[in-house]
């Protein structure tokens, strides 16, 4: 017979999973975590901009604005922490998303007012 009641078993399993995740995260370099988060933000923004095969099905410019702005803030904050090898393609992707946002907007933001332009400077296009 087990000393653990059924109510305690899930908590024990959750702790084991959490411990395993903590060990896994501890082994990942910070640059890899930053790049992974940036790529996830880019992917989510592309979906919200309607740039995927589904097109307008998931298009939501308000959500896209938030994601692009968060991506720009992350890249701005991590510029000195990640090498240009990692940063350059992320900045290119950010600029592409910003331009796609400008193109998708019915009433485009003024230069410098678009998502993330607080961090990247004004985009014209």
Secondary structure, DSSP 8 states (H G I E B T S, - for coil): --SS-HHHHHHHHHHHHHHHHHHHHHTS-HHHHHHHHHHHHHHHHHHHTT-STTGGGG--HHHHHHHHHHHHHHHHHHTTTS-HHHHHHHHHHHHHHHHHHHHH-SS---TT-STTHHHH-----
